[in-house]
Amino acid sequence: MKKPTKKIKALVLSALIFAAAFSGNVKSAQYNDAKFANYVNMNNESDSSRIYVVPNLYRQDASYKNVKNFPLVVMNSVEYVPLEIFAMYSYIEVVYSKLSFGFYINNTNTNNYIAFDLETGTTTTAEQTVDAAVQMCYRTYYVPAKTVCDAVGLKFESYDNASDGIHAARVSDSKAKYTLPELIDMYSPKKNEDTNTDQTPPDTQGENGSTQGGQTTVPPDNDPYKNVLSRNIYLTFENCPDEYTESVLDVLSSYNCKATFFMTEEKILESPETARRILVEGHNVGIYAQTASSYTEGFSASDEAQNILSEIKSANEALKLVTKKTARFVRIKGANARELKENGIEKLLKDNGYSVYGYTFDASVYARTQSAYDALVREIAEKNEGRAATHHVSFSNGALTPGILSRFLEFCGKYSQFRTVKADEYTVFPSL
C-alpha cells in the first residue's frame, strides 16, 4: 500500500462520512412494548426523551463500552461495529500502518488476519480478497462485523426481532457464558410482580448477584430512584486482609456478591486462612503496593518503578505460597495516572503482565457510617440518573466497612437495575 496524498485522504474520509450520514439503526433500540406500566424502571410514555432503551451492541457478556458508548450501525443490511471492540481482546491486535493509509486486525494465537487498505478500498484475509468496506461513523472506524469475526476466529451473533423492536449484535469468543437473546433479556425492562414474578435478571444471580435471596423488590411509584438507569458496580477493598475482612466476607456472602481484594505481602502472611477464604469464595485477589508514589532527591523515577514492581512480585510470591495462586490486578497507594505514566510505572507493570486497577469513588474518605453510606447513594444513584453508568468503588478495610457495605448492598437489592459485577479480564479499568 502506497502512502496516499492529503487530497486522497480527504476524498476517502469525505466519502466515508457521507455514507455514515445515511446509516440506519444507529441508536439504542427503544423497547417496543406499549404496556409501559407493566414494567419495572420503565420511564413515562409521555416523556419520549426518556423511554427506556436497550443497548444494541454487546461484547462477551456485557454491553459494549469503551470511552464512548458506540452503538451498532446497520447499512444496506450489513452490521458494522467499531474497530476498537476487537482491540479489547488480549490476543487480537489492531495495527495501523505507518507507511500507508490502512490497518489490519490479527489473531496472534492463529495468525489469521484481515487487512483494510483505505486508499484502494481493498480488503484481504490470509486466504483471499473479500468484498468488505470500512465506514466512518461517530468519528471512529466501523468494520463489517461478521466478515472480521469470520476472518480472525471470533463469534458474531445478530438479533433482529420485529416484535420487540430490537436489532442487536454481539462479538464474543468461547469464554462468553450467555447467548445474545439472554443478554438482551438482561438489559430489557423487567416485569412487575403481577406480570412476572422473577424479578432478578440472569447476571444478578450466582457469582455476579447483588440481590439477597435471588429476589429484588418492586419500588413504589414515588421512589426517587425507581427510574435511575442501569448501574454496574464493582466493589474493591484495599490493604487486606485484616481483622475486619472476615466480617466483610460474611456480608458479601449474605448478598451473594463478589468483589476484588487488594492484599499486601505482610498481611497475606499474617492471615493466610483469610487470604485462602477470599479465593475459595470466588472473589478476585490483587496486590496492594504501598511504595511511595513520589521520590526524593537522588531517587529516580526508574528506581521508583523498579521498587514498586519488586514489592508487587514479593507479595505475589507470598500469595502463591499461601493460596497456590497469583494476581495480576494491582492498586498503588497514593498514585495517580499522570505519575504512573510519567515515571514509567504504568509501562513497566504492563510489560510484566500486571493491570493497574483504579476506582471511580473512594468510600474510605468518609469517616462515619452514615456519611459514607449517604455519599455512596449520591454517587451511584443520584448523579446522572438519566444515563447508564459503571462505578468502581474502593473501600478501606476497617471497623465501619462491614456496616457501610451491608447497608449499601441492601439498598442496591431494592432495584433490579443496580447490579454488582465481578471484574474479569475483559473489564475496562478506570485510571487512578
N, C-alpha and C positions, 0 to 999 in steps of 0.2 A: 504494500500500500504506500503510495507516494504521499508526501506531506502536502495537503491542499493549500491553496492560496486563501487569503482572507475573504476574497469575493466568493469563492466556492463555499467556504464555511457559512457565510452569511446567507447564501441561497438555500443551502441544505437546512439550516436552522429555521429559516423563514417558512420553508415548506412543511417542516415538522410541526411548528407552532400552528400554522394554518390548519393542518389536518387535525390537530388536537382540539381545535376550537369546535369541531363538529362531532366530537366523540360522544357516544351515548352512555347512559347509566354511569355517570361519573360521581354520583353521590351515594352515601349510605342509603340502603333501601328503607323506605317507610314501611312499617308493619301494616299490611293491608287488611285489617280486620275492623269492621265498623263498630263492633261491640267493645269500645274502649273501657266501659265501666266494668267489664268482666275481668280486667287485668290489674295486677299489682304494678305500681310505678308507671302507669300509662298517663301521659300528660293530657290536659284538657283538649278535647277535639276541636273546640272553637279557637284555640290558640295554635294555628297551623305552624308557627315558627318553632314550637316545642313538642311536636309529635314525636313519640319515641321512634328512634331509628335503630336498625340492626346493622352492625358492621358487615361489609360485603367482601372483605379480603382478610384471609387468615394465613398464619404460618405456624406449623406444628399444631399445638393445642390452644392457641390464643389468637385474638385479632391482631393484625399486623400493625406495629407501631415502631417508628424509627425517626426520632426528632419531630417529624410531622406525620399525621395520620393519612398517608396516601391511600386512596381507595382503588378498587378495581376499575379499570376502564375497558369498555367493550366497543370495538369499532369494526363495522362490517362483519359481525358475528364472531370476531376474534377477541379473545380475552387477553388483555395486557396487564402486566404487573410492574411495579417499579424495580429497576435494576438492583437497588440496594437490598431487596429481600433475599437475594442469593448470597450476598456478602456476609450475611449473618450466620451462615453455616461454617463451622471451623475448617472443613475440608474443601470448601468451594472458594475459589479465588476469582475476583473480578479485577482484571488488569487492563488499564488504559495504555494505549500505545503512545510512546514518546516521540515516535517518528512519523506517525500517520494519524489520520482522523478516524479513530475507531477503538474498539475494546473487545476482549474475549472473556468468556466465563468458563472456568476449568475445574473439573473434579480432580483434586490432587491424589485421591485414592485410586482412581481408574485411568486418569489422563484423558478422559473423554471431555471434549470441549465444544463450544460453539463460538464463532468469531463473527463480529459485525464490522464491516467496512462502511463507515458512514459517508465516505467520499464517493464510492462507486455504487453503494446500495447493495453490495453483495454480502450474503450470509453463508458461512460454511461450517460444517461439522468435521469431525475426524474422518467421516466416511464420504460426505457428499456436499454439494451446494443445495441449499434449501430456499424455498420461497418464503422469506420472513423478513419483516422490516422493523426498524426501531421507530417509536413515536416519542415526541416531546410533550409531556403533559405535566402540569403543575411545576414547571421549570425543572423537571428531572426526566431522565431517560426511562421510558417504558419499553418492555420487550414482550413478544408473544409468549405467554406463559407455558402452554403445552409444548411448543417447539423446543424451548430451552430445557424444560424438565426432561423431555424425552432424550435430549442430547447429552445431558450431564448425569442422568440416572436418578432424578428426583421424581416424586409422585405429584401429579396435578389432578385436582378434583374440581368439578364445576357443579353448581346447584342453581337451577332456574325453575322456579315454581310459580305459576300464574296465580294459584290460589292464595298465597300469602304475599305475593308481590316482591319476592326477594330473588335477586340474581347475585350469587356469591361464588367465590373460588378460594382454593387453598393450595399452597405449596408445602410439601412435607416430605419426610423420609420415613424409614421403618420404625423410628422411635416414637412417632405420634401414637397416642392412645385412642383418640376418638375419631369417628367418622365426621365428615363435613356436616351432614344433617344434624348430628348430635351437637356439634359446636354451635350451629345456628340456633338450635333449641336453647342452648345455654345462654346465649346473648339476646334471645327474644323475651318479650314480656311474659311474666308468669301469671297463671290464672289465680283468681281469688279463691278462697276456701270453698265457696258454694259452687264453683265450676271446675276446680282442680285441687284435690287435697294434697297433692305432692308439691310443696312449695320450695323444695330445695333443688336448684339446678345441679347437673352432674358434677361440675367442678367445685362444688362446695361440700361434697361428701368425701369420705375417705381421707387421704393424706392432705388434701388441699382444703378440707372443710373448715368453716369458721362457725357453723351453727351448732348449738348444743343439742344433742339428741337427734340430729339429722333433720330438724324442722325449723322453719322461720315462721314468725307470726306476721299477720297482715296488719300494717299500721293503720290507724284510723284516718279518716279524711282530713282532720285538722292537724295531723302530724307534720311538723315543719320540714322533716327530712324525707317525706314519702316520695317526692318527685326528684330527689337528687339522682343524677345519672350514675352509671356504673363506677365502682371504686374497686381496684385491685390493690390489696395491701400486703406488703412484705414486712414481716417482723424480724428485727435483728437485735441481738443482745451482746454487749461489749464486756471485755475484761472478765471472762468466765474461766472455769466455774468458781463460784464462791459459796458462802453459807446459805445464800438465798436462791441459788439456781434450782435446787430440788423443788422448792415451792413454785417457782416459775414453770418448771416442767409439769408439776401437778395441775396447774391452771391450764396450760396448753393441752394436756391430755383430756381434761374435762370438757374442753370445747372442740376436741378432735382437730387441733390446729397445729401446723408445722412452722418452724422458724429457723433462723440461722444464728449460731452461737460462735462468737469470736473469742478464742482462748489463747492464753499465754503459756509459755513453757512451764513457768513456775507453778501455775495453778493446775495445769494438766497433771503434773507430778504430785501435787498436794492432794488432788481429788480425782484419782483415776476412776473410781466407780461412777462418779457423776459424769465424767467425760464419756465413759462407755454407755451410760444410760442415754445420753443425748443422741448418740448414733443408733442405739438399739431401738429407740422410739421414733426413728425416721427423720430426725432433724438434720439440717446441714451443719457442718463444722467449718470454721475458718480460723485464721491466725490473726491475733491482735498484736501488732507491733507497737512497742512503746518508746522506741528510739526517738529522741527529739527531732522535730522536723525543721529545725534551724541549726546552723552550725556556727561555731565560734571562730575567731581569728586563727588562721593556721590549719583549719579543718575544712577541707574542700568538699564541694558537692559530691564528687566521686567517692570520697571517704564515707560520706553520709549514706549514699545509696548502697554501698557495699555493707555497711554496718546493719542497715535495715534488712537487706537480703540475708545476711548472716543470722540475724535474730529470727527471721521467719523460718529459715531452714532448720535452726536448732529446735524451735517449737514444733515443727513438723516431725522431727526425729522423735521428740517426746510423745507426740500424738501417735505415731506409728508404733512406738514401744508399748503404749498403753492400750491402743484400740486396733492395731494392725491396719489402720487407715491413715491416709494423708489428706491434706486440704489444699485447695488451690485458691479459695476465696481469701482475701486479705483486707484488713482495715488498719490504717495507720493513725495513731493518736496524734491529734493536733495538726494533721497535714491538710493541705488544700490542693486543688487541681493545678494551680499555677506553680506551686513549689514542686510538686511531683514531676511536672513536665520540665521545668527549668533545671532542676537538679539531676535530671536523668533517671530518677527513681522509677517513674512510670514505665519507661522503655526497658530498664533493667529487669523489673519484675515480670513484664510481659515476655521478655526473651527467655525467662526462666520458668514460664508456664503458669504464672500467677495472675489472677484478676483482682484489681482493686475495686472493692465494693463500697460505694459511698452511701449516702442517705439523703432523703428529701426533708425529713423532720426529725429533730433531736428532742425526744421526750424527757431526757435526763436533765435538761436545763431548768425544769420546773421543780421546785423543792418540795411542794406539798402534793399529796394525792389529788385533792380537789382541783388545784390549778393545773396539774399535769393532764388530768382527765379532760377538763374543760378545753385546754389548749389542743388536745388531740381531736376532739369533736369539731372544734372550729376549723382546724386544718383539713381534716378528712371530709367532713360533711358540709361545711358552710361555704368554704371558698370555691368559687367557680362551680356552683351546684348544677348549672345547666350544661356542663361538659363532662364527659367521661375522663377519669384520671387514674394514674398509678402512683402510689405512695410507698416509699421505703422508710420505715420508722425505726429509729435507733433508741434502745432503752439502755440505761445503765443497769447493772445488776446489783441492786441494793434492797434495803428493807421494805421500801414502799412499792417496789416494782410489781410484786405479785398482785397487790390490791389494785394498782392502776390498770394492769393488764386484764384482770378479771372483769372490772367494770367496763373497760373498752370492748372486750370481746362479747360481753352481754349486750352492749349497745349495738354492735355490728350484727349480732344474731337476730335482731328485730327486723332486719331489712335484707331481702333477697339479693339486692344489687351491691351490698358491701361484702366482698369476698377476701379472705386471707389466702395468700398464694405462697407456695414453696418455691424458692429460687432454684433454677437449674441452669444447664449450660447454655440455654437459649435466652436467658433473661438479660435484658439490656440494663446495665447498672448505671445509676447516676454518679456524677463526679462528686468528690469530696468537697 
